Amino acid sequence: MGTFNKDIIFTGAATALVTPFANDGSVDYKTFASLIDFQINGGIDALVICGTTGEGSTLTDEEHKECIRFAVEHIAGRVPVIAGTGSNDTEYANELSKYACEVGVDALLLVTPYYNKATPKGLIKHFLSTAEAVDKPIILYNVPSRTGVSMSMPVYRELAKHERIVAVKEASGNLSLVAQIAAELSDSLAIYSGNDDQIVPIMSLGGMGVISVLSNVMPKETHDICAKYIAGDVIGSRKLQLELLDLINDLFIEVNPIPVKTACGLMGLCSDSMRLPLCEMEDGNRARLIASMKKCGLIG
């Protein structure tokens, strides 16, 4: 394993931030600003705007761009801003990514093309096309449970050669794949956990931290899991990870971001309204989430 030879976007915890909606269904920018401040005041290390958790898939192009622009302006350099600009349409991904770079994001998070999926050759062409179109670093996002396609080592090897492809958010759940990436590509691809229940295991393989759903409601604690590990307190890091495991699991009891948006609503951070096809939780699941939140002291 060599020395990492590209700029590191962040170490620690980045929140995949929810996008708050007003009662009429529009983006609630006043609450968006307060969510950003809650995160930064809680010690979060970076923010991801308009990712999966931010319901980027149901935002219009205009809303998607305005959320990114607004976030960059409000964050004002306090933490790195990472924009979710991936698409299953390469040209649209390029256009959105270029816009995000123009308004000042620090990096881009690019999910694998969903629905049309693409072959390994297509994946390489897709990501290299965006990498050539922009001037900011790129985090690849591998989440086969949502997209129907997983990146393989041959794809990672090829993409890691590009100077602007600097990291991967690994949400495949496949620790053997993560270990292989770490073994072969540790000098050119930083690894971030894409699953809150795998922060410590992935950091033990050399991961830099997590892009988190949990941190929407517990920014300090999610930061602390990473910070303790980085400081050498592996036992303290592991203890905190395991103490929060029930809540982590219950935040995925229904498809993300339904539970975390519900949790944010219960805490008064923002409205729990979502855009269809996302909808309110089943009563039994909601009760279980509430119990986990009470156990963690998030609500009374």
C-alpha positions in Angstrom: 0.0 0.0 0.0 1.4 3.3 -1.1 0.9 6.9 -0.1 -2.4 8.6 -1.2 -1.5 10.8 -4.1 -4.6 12.9 -4.6 -6.2 15.6 -2.5 -8.5 14.2 0.2 -11.9 15.9 0.2 -12.6 15.2 3.9 -11.9 12.8 6.7 -14.6 11.8 9.2 -18.4 12.1 8.7 -20.3 13.8 5.9 -24.0 14.0 6.2 -26.1 13.0 3.2 -28.5 15.9 4.0 -32.3 15.7 3.7 -34.0 18.3 1.6 -36.9 19.9 3.6 -40.2 20.6 1.9 -42.8 23.1 2.8 -46.5 22.2 3.2 -47.1 23.1 -0.5 -44.4 20.7 -1.6 -41.8 23.3 -2.5 -38.3 23.3 -1.2 -38.2 25.1 2.2 -35.0 27.1 2.0 -35.3 28.8 5.4 -35.4 25.3 7.1 -32.7 24.1 4.7 -30.4 26.9 6.1 -31.2 25.8 9.7 -30.5 22.2 8.9 -27.1 23.2 7.5 -26.3 25.2 10.7 -27.5 22.3 12.9 -25.0 20.0 11.1 -22.1 22.4 11.3 -22.7 23.3 14.9 -22.8 19.5 15.6 -19.3 19.1 14.3 -20.0 17.5 11.0 -17.0 17.3 8.6 -18.7 17.8 5.3 -22.2 18.0 3.7 -23.6 16.1 0.7 -26.4 18.1 -1.0 -29.1 16.4 -3.2 -27.9 12.9 -2.8 -30.3 9.9 -2.3 -31.2 11.1 1.1 -31.8 14.6 -0.3 -34.5 13.2 -2.7 -32.5 14.4 -5.6 -34.4 12.0 -7.9 -37.7 13.9 -7.4 -36.2 17.5 -7.6 -36.7 19.4 -10.9 -33.5 20.4 -12.6 -34.1 24.0 -11.4 -34.7 22.9 -7.8 -31.6 20.6 -7.9 -29.4 23.5 -9.1 -30.9 26.0 -6.7 -30.4 23.6 -3.7 -26.7 23.2 -4.6 -26.2 27.0 -5.2 -28.1 27.9 -2.0 -26.1 25.4 0.1 -22.7 26.6 -1.2 -23.7 30.2 -0.4 -25.0 29.4 3.1 -22.2 27.0 4.1 -19.8 29.7 3.0 -16.6 27.6 3.3 -17.3 26.3 6.8 -17.2 22.7 5.6 -16.6 21.0 2.2 -19.7 20.9 0.0 -20.3 17.8 -2.1 -23.1 17.9 -4.7 -25.0 14.8 -5.8 -25.0 15.2 -9.5 -25.1 11.7 -10.8 -27.6 10.5 -13.4 -28.4 7.6 -15.7 -28.1 10.1 -18.5 -24.4 10.9 -19.0 -25.1 14.2 -20.7 -27.4 15.4 -17.9 -24.8 14.3 -15.3 -22.2 16.4 -17.1 -24.4 19.4 -17.3 -25.4 19.3 -13.7 -21.9 18.6 -12.6 -20.5 21.6 -14.5 -23.1 23.8 -13.0 -22.2 22.6 -9.5 -18.6 23.3 -10.1 -19.4 26.8 -11.4 -21.3 27.7 -8.2 -18.4 26.6 -6.0 -18.9 23.0 -4.7 -15.8 21.3 -3.4 -16.6 17.9 -4.9 -19.2 15.8 -6.8 -20.8 12.5 -5.7 -21.7 10.5 -8.8 -23.9 7.4 -8.5 -23.7 4.6 -10.9 -26.3 4.8 -13.7 -29.6 3.3 -12.5 -32.3 1.5 -14.5 -30.3 1.4 -17.8 -27.4 0.1 -15.6 -24.6 -0.1 -18.2 -21.9 -2.6 -18.9 -18.4 -2.3 -17.2 -17.2 -0.5 -20.4 -20.2 1.8 -20.3 -19.6 2.6 -16.6 -16.0 3.6 -17.4 -17.1 5.7 -20.3 -19.8 7.3 -18.3 -17.7 8.4 -15.3 -14.7 9.4 -17.5 -17.0 11.6 -19.6 -18.0 13.6 -16.4 -14.4 13.6 -15.1 -13.3 15.3 -18.3 -16.2 17.8 -18.3 -15.5 19.2 -14.8 -12.6 20.7 -12.8 -13.5 19.4 -9.3 -12.8 16.0 -7.6 -15.3 13.2 -8.0 -16.5 10.6 -5.5 -17.9 7.5 -7.2 -21.0 6.0 -5.5 -21.6 2.3 -5.6 -25.0 1.3 -4.3 -26.2 -1.7 -6.2 -29.3 -2.2 -4.0 -30.7 1.0 -5.5 -29.3 1.0 -9.0 -29.2 -2.6 -10.1 -25.5 -2.4 -11.0 -22.3 -2.8 -9.0 -18.8 -1.6 -9.9 -16.2 -4.3 -10.1 -12.5 -4.2 -9.6 -11.7 -3.8 -13.3 -13.9 -0.7 -13.4 -12.4 0.7 -10.2 -8.8 0.1 -11.5 -9.5 2.0 -14.7 -11.3 4.9 -13.1 -8.7 5.3 -10.3 -6.2 6.3 -13.0 -8.0 9.6 -13.6 -6.7 12.6 -11.6 -10.2 13.9 -10.7 -11.6 10.6 -9.6 -10.4 10.6 -6.0 -12.7 8.5 -3.9 -15.6 6.0 -3.6 -18.6 5.9 -1.4 -19.0 2.1 -1.0 -22.6 1.1 -0.1 -22.5 -2.4 -1.6 -22.2 -3.9 1.8 -19.5 -6.1 0.3 -16.5 -5.8 2.7 -14.5 -8.2 0.5 -14.7 -5.7 -2.3 -13.8 -2.9 0.0 -10.7 -4.8 1.1 -9.7 -5.4 -2.5 -10.0 -1.7 -3.3 -8.0 -0.9 -0.3 -5.3 -3.5 -1.1 -4.9 -2.4 -4.7 -5.9 1.2 -5.0 -5.1 2.9 -1.6 -2.8 5.4 -3.3 -5.5 6.7 -5.7 -9.0 6.0 -4.3 -10.1 7.1 -0.8 -12.8 4.9 0.6 -15.9 6.2 2.5 -18.5 3.9 4.0 -21.9 4.3 2.5 -23.5 2.3 5.3 -23.7 3.6 8.9 -23.4 0.1 10.3 -20.1 -0.4 8.5 -18.2 2.7 9.5 -15.7 1.0 11.9 -15.2 -2.1 9.7 -14.4 0.1 6.6 -12.2 2.4 8.6 -10.3 -0.7 9.8 -9.5 -1.4 6.1 -8.2 2.2 5.7 -11.4 4.0 5.0 -11.4 7.8 5.5 -14.9 8.0 7.1 -18.6 7.8 6.2 -21.2 9.5 4.1 -24.0 9.1 6.6 -27.7 9.1 7.0 -27.5 8.7 10.8 -25.7 12.1 11.1 -28.9 13.9 10.0 -30.1 13.3 13.5 -26.8 12.7 15.3 -24.1 14.7 13.7 -21.8 14.9 16.7 -22.0 11.2 17.5 -21.4 10.2 13.9 -18.4 12.5 13.7 -17.2 11.0 17.0 -17.3 7.4 15.7 -14.8 8.5 13.0 -12.8 11.0 15.1 -12.2 8.4 17.8 -11.1 5.8 15.2 -8.7 8.3 13.6 -7.3 9.3 17.0 -6.5 5.6 17.7 -9.4 5.0 20.1 -10.7 2.0 18.3 -12.5 0.6 21.3 -14.3 3.9 21.9 -15.2 4.1 18.2 -16.6 0.6 18.1 -18.5 1.1 21.4 -20.3 4.1 20.0 -21.0 2.4 16.6 -22.6 -0.6 18.4 -24.6 1.6 20.9 -26.2 3.3 17.9 -26.8 0.1 15.9 -30.5 -0.3 16.7 -31.2 3.3 15.6 -29.0 2.8 12.5 -31.0 -0.2 11.5 -34.3 1.4 12.2 -33.4 4.4 10.0 -33.5 1.8 7.2 -36.6 -0.1 8.3 -38.2 1.4 5.2 -36.5 2.7 2.1 -34.2 5.7 2.8 -35.0 8.6 3.3 -38.5 7.8 4.7 -37.4 6.9 8.2 -34.8 9.7 8.6 -37.2 12.3 7.2 -39.7 11.0 9.8 -37.0 11.2 12.5 -36.2 14.8 11.5 -39.9 15.6 11.7 -40.2 14.1 15.2 -37.2 16.1 16.4 -38.6 19.4 14.9 -35.7 19.8 12.6 -37.9 20.0 9.5 -41.3 18.8 8.1 -41.5 15.1 7.5 -43.1 15.7 4.1 -41.7 13.8 1.2 -42.5 13.6 -2.5 -44.2 10.6 -4.0 -43.5 7.8 -4.5 -42.0 8.2 -1.0 -44.7 8.3 1.6 -45.4 8.2 5.3 -44.2 5.2 7.3 -46.3 2.2 8.3 -47.5 2.6 11.9 -45.6 -0.4 13.3 -42.3 0.8 11.8 -42.9 4.3 13.0 -43.4 3.1 16.5 -40.2 1.0 16.4 -38.3 4.1 15.1 -39.7 6.2 17.9 -38.6 3.7 20.5 -35.0 3.7 19.1 -34.9 7.5 19.1 -36.1 7.6 22.7 -33.4 5.1 23.7 -30.8 7.4 22.1 -32.3 10.5 23.8 -33.3 12.2 20.6 -36.9 12.7 21.7 -38.7 12.5 25.0 
